[in-house]
Amino acid sequence: MSETFLKVKENKDLIRSADSKAILNTNLKELNKYRQEREEKLKLKRLSEDSEKMKSDIEEIKSLIKQLIGQK
């Protein structure tokens, strides 16, 4: 079974699957650029989340140290 693709009028780099109606990008350069940008955004998000977790952990450690010092 061969899948049929239709051109998207508004954009020469896009095609639509006649079977699934999915739109596919045929411009590999732009697609790879998009994927790289998406990966960079995910890395930044993870770094930000890690940074916030570390801040929280440091505050907890400081609080525990203050409690230990106060007990003596």
C-alpha positions in Angstrom: 0.0 0.0 0.0 1.5 3.3 -1.1 0.8 6.5 0.8 -0.3 9.5 -1.2 0.9 13.0 -0.3 -0.7 16.3 -1.2 1.1 19.7 -1.4 0.1 22.3 1.1 -0.8 25.5 -0.8 0.4 28.0 1.9 3.9 26.4 2.3 6.0 24.7 -0.4 7.9 22.8 2.3 4.9 21.1 3.8 3.0 18.0 2.5 -0.2 16.4 3.8 -0.7 12.6 4.0 -4.0 11.8 2.2 -4.5 8.9 4.5 -3.8 10.2 8.0 -4.1 14.0 7.2 -0.8 14.5 9.0 1.3 17.5 7.8 4.9 16.7 7.2 7.8 19.1 6.7 10.1 18.2 3.8 12.6 21.0 4.5 15.2 18.9 6.4 17.4 21.9 7.2 14.5 23.7 8.9 13.4 20.5 10.6 16.8 19.9 12.0 17.0 23.5 13.1 13.7 23.2 14.9 14.8 19.9 16.6 18.0 21.5 17.8 16.2 24.6 19.2 13.7 22.3 20.9 16.5 20.3 22.5 18.2 23.4 23.7 15.0 24.7 25.3 14.6 21.3 27.0 18.2 21.5 28.3 17.6 25.0 29.6 14.4 23.9 31.3 16.2 21.0 33.0 19.0 23.3 34.1 16.5 25.7 35.6 14.7 23.0 37.4 18.0 21.6 38.7 19.0 25.1 39.9 15.7 25.5 41.7 16.1 22.1 43.4 19.7 23.0 44.5 18.5 26.3 45.9 15.8 24.4 47.9 18.3 21.9 49.1 20.7 24.6 50.2 18.0 26.4 52.2 17.1 23.1 53.9 20.8 22.5 54.8 21.1 26.0 56.1 18.0 25.5 58.3 19.4 22.2 59.6 22.7 23.7 60.4 21.0 26.6 62.3 19.0 24.0 64.3 22.2 22.1 65.1 24.0 25.3 66.2 21.0 26.3 68.3 21.0 23.0 70.2 24.5 23.5 71.6 
